[in-house]
Amino acid sequence: MKLGLYNAVFHDRPLADALSAIAANGLTGIELNTGGFLPPVHVPDIDAILEDDDARDAFLAQFDGTGVAIAGLNCNGNPLHPDPAIGPAHAEDVRRSIRLAARLGQTRVVTMSGLPAGEPGGTRPNWIVNAWNSAALDVLEHQWSVAVPFWQEVDALAREHGVHVALELHPQNLVFNVATIRELVERGGLTNVGVELDASHLFWQQMDPVAVVRELGPLVLHAAAKDVRVNPAVALNGVLDNSFRRLSPEEPRTNLGGDEWANAWPSPSSWDFVALGKGHPTEYWTAFLRALHEVDPDMLVNIEHEDTELGREEGVAVAAEVLLAAEAARVAGDAPGGTERPAS
């Protein structure tokens, strides 16, 4: 197993400092953001790297002697967004990231499946949460008619470049669970598209990440280590609580493309993203790593820090300690004479 960190948490510092912080926590990989919702802070010269061998070699030289290697590229966004200021830009980031991965000797690009409008000419994405009525199935059929040709094109590009695209099973996307990734792959006849297994979004949907890994098997291409804590407010508002607050232009906020912005989290919240161990114990993460190892002994597993109760360095340190302990337990349990510890 190769354990690393998704670099967005360290976008506040130069790449060299991010690599030092990652190595200091005993991790050996960095998943680099290359567009989508976030700018490619640590890869500012993508176009030059794509065209110029010297630029590529100079970029790769920054990792020499650091103990940290590139562990996949990430361009999470909405490549199917109907807003012409968002969808086409995010779609091009996916294509460019595939070409960049090949240039950098990488085989994994992480992104999201995207979400179209609910009907031709629509201007807003429409996520069908519960298709109990026939009109909702009509919406879904339209969305599949948009998504499948796009992902067939991307699949062909990835295959041409020896790259696999790993879709995060993320709500507010057409693909967000086992059934929907299977539907996309089967409808499109896709060969180079699979899953980035981010446990956090499965937890709050009441899914079991270990069961999902074992169900999907080789479709799992990449993984993210992020935990979720379910709070008492879930008893009143459930996991689909929509009590978000719109942030004003005067408040710090994250642009998601065009004129879309991340909102303030509900308070009190039904659930929160937390560092590993604050939602599920080390024993669970040991079982998670064991399931991933069964699929691919060289699986890339990268921490994603979104715990607002902890600072950047503190949150990464807490998560890394749990992840490394879980991996040590997995290795010990898998060794001859080892004893497997049960998941909790």
C-alpha positions as CSV (number, residue, x, y, z in Angstrom):
1,M,0.0,0.0,0.0
2,K,1.2,3.5,-0.7
3,L,-0.1,6.1,1.8
4,G,-0.1,9.8,1.0
5,L,-2.0,13.1,1.1
6,Y,-4.2,15.1,-1.2
7,N,-2.4,18.4,-1.5
8,A,-5.3,20.8,-1.3
9,V,-4.9,21.3,2.5
10,F,-1.3,22.6,1.8
11,H,-2.3,25.0,-1.0
12,D,-1.3,27.7,1.4
13,R,2.4,27.0,0.9
14,P,5.0,26.2,-1.8
15,L,5.2,22.7,-3.1
16,A,8.6,22.1,-1.4
17,D,7.1,23.0,2.0
18,A,4.1,20.8,1.3
19,L,6.4,17.8,0.5
20,S,8.4,18.4,3.7
21,A,5.2,18.4,5.8
22,I,4.0,15.2,4.2
23,A,7.3,13.4,4.7
24,A,7.4,14.6,8.4
25,N,4.2,12.7,8.9
26,G,5.6,9.5,7.6
27,L,3.6,9.6,4.3
28,T,5.2,9.0,0.9
29,G,2.8,10.3,-1.7
30,I,1.2,13.5,-2.8
31,E,-2.0,13.6,-4.9
32,L,-1.8,16.8,-6.9
33,N,-4.8,19.0,-7.7
34,T,-4.8,19.8,-11.5
35,G,-8.0,21.8,-11.9
36,G,-11.7,21.5,-11.5
37,F,-13.2,23.1,-8.4
38,L,-9.7,24.2,-7.2
39,P,-6.8,25.8,-9.1
40,P,-3.6,23.7,-9.7
41,V,-1.6,25.6,-7.2
42,H,1.3,23.2,-7.1
43,V,1.4,22.5,-10.8
44,P,1.3,26.1,-12.2
45,D,2.9,25.2,-15.6
46,I,0.7,22.4,-16.9
47,D,0.7,23.6,-20.5
48,A,4.5,23.8,-20.5
49,I,4.9,20.4,-19.0
50,L,2.6,19.0,-21.7
51,E,4.7,20.4,-24.5
52,D,8.3,20.7,-23.2
53,D,10.4,17.8,-21.9
54,D,12.7,20.2,-20.0
55,A,9.7,21.8,-18.2
56,R,8.5,18.3,-17.3
57,D,11.9,17.2,-16.0
58,A,12.3,20.3,-14.0
59,F,8.9,19.8,-12.3
60,L,9.7,16.1,-11.5
61,A,13.1,17.1,-10.2
62,Q,11.4,18.9,-7.3
63,F,10.5,15.5,-5.8
64,D,14.0,14.1,-5.9
65,G,15.3,13.3,-2.4
66,T,12.1,14.3,-0.6
67,G,10.9,10.8,0.1
68,V,7.5,11.8,-1.4
69,A,6.4,10.8,-4.9
70,I,3.4,11.9,-7.0
71,A,0.4,9.6,-6.1
72,G,-2.2,10.5,-8.7
73,L,-3.8,13.7,-10.0
74,N,-7.1,15.2,-8.9
75,C,-9.4,17.5,-10.9
76,N,-12.7,17.1,-9.0
77,G,-15.4,19.2,-10.6
78,N,-18.6,19.0,-12.6
79,P,-17.6,18.3,-16.3
80,L,-21.3,17.9,-17.2
81,H,-22.5,21.2,-15.7
82,P,-24.9,23.0,-18.1
83,D,-23.4,26.4,-17.4
84,P,-21.0,27.2,-20.3
85,A,-18.7,28.9,-17.8
86,I,-18.3,25.8,-15.7
87,G,-19.0,22.5,-17.5
88,P,-16.7,22.9,-20.5
89,A,-13.8,24.2,-18.3
90,H,-14.0,21.3,-15.9
91,A,-14.3,18.9,-18.8
92,E,-11.2,20.2,-20.4
93,D,-9.4,19.9,-17.0
94,V,-10.2,16.2,-17.0
95,R,-8.8,15.8,-20.5
96,R,-5.7,17.9,-19.8
97,S,-5.1,16.0,-16.5
98,I,-5.2,12.7,-18.4
99,R,-2.5,14.0,-20.8
100,L,-0.6,15.4,-17.9
101,A,-0.7,12.1,-16.0
102,A,0.9,10.3,-19.0
103,R,3.6,12.9,-19.1
104,L,4.4,12.5,-15.4
105,G,4.4,8.7,-15.4
106,Q,1.1,8.6,-13.5
107,T,-1.8,6.1,-14.2
108,R,-4.6,7.6,-12.1
109,V,-6.7,10.7,-12.5
110,V,-9.4,11.4,-9.9
111,T,-12.5,13.4,-10.7
112,M,-16.3,13.2,-10.4
113,S,-18.9,11.9,-12.9
114,G,-20.6,15.3,-13.1
115,L,-24.3,16.2,-13.1
116,P,-26.2,17.7,-16.0
117,A,-29.4,19.7,-16.1
118,G,-32.6,17.7,-15.7
119,E,-33.8,18.4,-19.3
120,P,-32.6,19.8,-22.6
121,G,-31.9,23.5,-22.3
122,G,-31.7,23.4,-18.5
123,T,-29.3,25.8,-16.8
124,R,-28.9,24.2,-13.4
125,P,-27.7,20.7,-12.4
126,N,-30.5,18.5,-11.1
127,W,-29.7,15.7,-8.6
128,I,-32.5,13.1,-8.4
129,V,-32.3,12.0,-4.8
130,N,-35.3,9.6,-4.9
131,A,-36.8,8.6,-8.2
132,W,-40.2,7.5,-6.9
133,N,-42.1,9.1,-9.7
134,S,-42.0,8.5,-13.4
135,A,-40.9,12.1,-14.2
136,A,-37.8,11.6,-12.1
137,L,-36.8,8.6,-14.2
138,D,-37.3,10.7,-17.3
139,V,-34.8,13.2,-15.9
140,L,-32.3,10.4,-15.2
141,E,-32.7,9.0,-18.7
142,H,-31.9,12.5,-20.1
143,Q,-28.9,12.8,-17.8
144,W,-27.5,9.4,-18.8
145,S,-27.9,10.5,-22.5
146,V,-25.6,13.4,-21.7
147,A,-23.1,11.6,-19.4
148,V,-22.5,8.4,-21.4
149,P,-21.1,10.0,-24.6
150,F,-18.9,12.3,-22.6
151,W,-17.4,9.4,-20.6
152,Q,-17.0,7.3,-23.6
153,E,-14.9,10.0,-25.1
154,V,-12.9,10.4,-21.9
155,D,-12.5,6.6,-21.6
156,A,-11.0,6.5,-25.1
157,L,-8.6,9.3,-24.3
158,A,-7.5,7.6,-21.0
159,R,-7.0,4.3,-22.8
160,E,-4.9,6.0,-25.5
161,H,-2.6,7.4,-22.7
162,G,-2.4,4.4,-20.5
163,V,-4.4,6.1,-17.7
164,H,-7.4,5.2,-15.6
165,V,-10.0,7.7,-14.4
166,A,-11.3,7.2,-10.9
167,L,-14.7,8.7,-10.2
168,E,-15.3,9.7,-6.6
169,L,-18.7,8.3,-5.4
170,H,-20.0,11.8,-4.5
171,P,-23.6,12.9,-3.9
172,Q,-24.8,15.6,-6.3
173,N,-23.3,13.6,-9.1
174,L,-24.9,11.2,-11.4
175,V,-22.5,8.5,-10.1
176,F,-22.6,8.3,-6.3
177,N,-23.0,4.6,-5.3
178,V,-22.5,1.0,-6.5
179,A,-25.5,0.9,-8.7
180,T,-24.7,4.2,-10.6
181,I,-21.0,3.4,-11.3
182,R,-22.1,0.0,-12.7
183,E,-24.8,1.7,-14.8
184,L,-22.3,4.2,-16.3
185,V,-19.7,1.5,-17.0
186,E,-22.2,-0.8,-18.6
187,R,-24.1,1.8,-20.6
188,G,-20.8,3.2,-22.0
189,G,-18.9,-0.1,-22.4
190,L,-16.1,1.7,-20.4
191,T,-12.7,0.1,-19.9
192,N,-10.6,2.8,-18.2
193,V,-13.1,4.4,-15.8
194,G,-13.6,3.2,-12.3
195,V,-13.9,4.4,-8.7
196,E,-12.0,6.5,-6.3
197,L,-13.1,5.1,-3.0
198,D,-13.5,8.0,-0.6
199,A,-14.9,6.4,2.5
200,S,-16.4,9.7,3.9
201,H,-19.2,10.2,1.4
202,L,-20.2,6.5,1.8
203,F,-20.3,6.8,5.6
204,W,-22.8,9.6,5.7
205,Q,-25.0,7.9,3.1
206,Q,-25.1,4.9,5.5
207,M,-23.0,2.8,3.2
208,D,-20.2,0.5,4.3
209,P,-16.9,1.3,2.5
210,V,-15.4,-2.1,3.1
211,A,-18.5,-3.8,1.6
212,V,-18.4,-1.4,-1.4
213,V,-14.7,-2.2,-2.1
214,R,-15.4,-5.9,-2.0
215,E,-18.5,-5.5,-4.2
216,L,-16.7,-3.4,-6.9
217,G,-13.4,-5.2,-6.8
218,P,-11.2,-4.2,-9.7
219,L,-13.4,-1.2,-10.4
220,V,-11.8,0.4,-7.3
221,L,-8.7,2.2,-8.7
222,H,-7.7,4.7,-6.0
223,A,-8.8,5.6,-2.5
224,A,-9.2,8.6,-0.1
225,A,-8.9,8.4,3.7
226,K,-11.4,10.8,5.2
227,D,-13.7,10.1,8.2
228,V,-17.2,11.2,9.1
229,R,-18.8,11.7,12.5
230,V,-22.6,11.4,12.7
231,N,-24.0,14.0,15.2
232,P,-27.2,14.0,17.4
233,A,-28.9,16.5,15.0
234,V,-29.3,13.6,12.5
235,A,-32.2,12.4,14.6
236,L,-34.1,15.5,13.6
237,N,-32.8,16.5,10.2
238,G,-31.4,13.2,8.7
239,V,-28.4,13.0,6.5
240,L,-29.9,15.0,3.7
241,D,-30.3,18.2,5.8
242,N,-30.3,21.2,3.5
243,S,-29.9,23.9,6.2
244,F,-26.9,25.5,4.4
245,R,-26.4,29.3,4.5
246,R,-25.4,31.4,1.5
247,L,-22.1,33.2,2.1
248,S,-21.9,36.9,1.2
249,P,-19.1,38.3,-1.1
250,E,-17.7,39.9,2.0
251,E,-17.1,36.5,3.7
252,P,-14.3,34.1,2.9
253,R,-15.7,31.6,0.4
254,T,-14.6,29.1,-2.2
255,N,-15.5,29.6,-5.9
256,L,-16.7,26.4,-7.6
257,G,-16.7,27.9,-11.1
258,G,-18.6,30.6,-12.8
259,D,-20.8,32.3,-10.2
260,E,-21.2,29.2,-8.0
261,W,-19.8,29.2,-4.4
262,A,-19.5,26.8,-1.5
263,N,-22.1,27.5,1.2
264,A,-21.7,27.6,5.0
265,W,-22.2,24.2,6.6
266,P,-25.5,23.6,8.6
267,S,-25.3,24.3,12.3
268,P,-26.0,22.2,14.2
269,S,-24.9,19.7,11.6
270,S,-26.2,16.2,11.2
271,W,-22.7,15.0,10.3
272,D,-19.2,16.4,9.8
273,F,-16.1,15.5,7.9
274,V,-13.4,14.7,10.5
275,A,-9.9,13.3,10.7
276,L,-9.4,9.6,10.8
277,G,-10.3,8.1,14.1
278,K,-12.8,10.7,15.2
279,G,-15.6,8.9,13.4
280,H,-14.4,5.3,13.1
281,P,-11.6,3.6,15.1
282,T,-8.2,2.4,13.8
283,E,-9.6,-1.1,13.6
284,Y,-12.1,0.0,11.0
285,W,-9.4,1.6,8.9
286,T,-7.3,-1.6,9.1
287,A,-10.2,-3.5,7.6
288,F,-10.6,-0.8,4.9
289,L,-6.9,-1.0,4.0
290,R,-7.1,-4.8,4.0
291,A,-10.1,-4.8,1.5
292,L,-8.2,-2.3,-0.7
293,H,-5.0,-4.4,-0.6
294,E,-7.1,-7.4,-1.7
295,V,-8.0,-5.5,-4.8
296,D,-4.6,-4.0,-5.5
297,P,-1.5,-4.4,-3.3
298,D,-0.1,-1.2,-4.7
299,M,-3.3,0.8,-4.1
300,L,-2.8,4.6,-3.6
301,V,-4.6,5.7,-0.4
302,N,-4.4,9.5,0.2
303,I,-5.6,11.4,3.3
304,E,-8.0,14.3,2.5
305,H,-8.2,16.8,5.3
306,E,-11.5,18.6,5.8
307,D,-11.8,18.6,9.6
308,T,-12.8,22.2,10.5
309,E,-12.1,21.5,14.2
310,L,-8.4,20.9,13.5
311,G,-5.8,23.1,11.8
312,R,-4.0,22.0,8.7
313,E,-0.9,20.5,10.3
314,E,-2.8,19.1,13.3
315,G,-5.4,17.5,11.2
316,V,-2.9,15.9,8.8
317,A,-0.9,14.6,11.8
318,V,-4.0,13.1,13.5
319,A,-5.1,11.4,10.3
320,A,-1.6,10.1,9.4
321,E,-1.1,8.6,12.8
322,V,-4.3,6.6,12.5
323,L,-3.7,5.6,8.9
324,L,-0.1,4.4,9.6
325,A,-1.3,2.5,12.6
326,A,-4.0,0.8,10.5
327,E,-1.5,-0.1,7.9
328,A,0.9,-1.6,10.4
329,A,-2.0,-3.6,11.9
330,R,-3.0,-4.8,8.4
331,V,0.6,-5.9,7.6
332,A,0.9,-7.7,11.0
333,G,-2.4,-9.4,10.5
334,D,-1.6,-10.5,7.0
335,A,1.8,-11.9,8.0
336,P,2.1,-15.7,8.5
337,G,0.8,-16.4,12.0
338,G,-0.7,-12.9,12.2
339,T,-4.1,-12.3,13.8
340,E,-6.7,-10.2,11.9
341,R,-8.4,-7.7,14.1
342,P,-12.2,-7.3,13.5
343,A,-13.6,-4.1,12.1
344,S,-15.8,-2.0,14.4
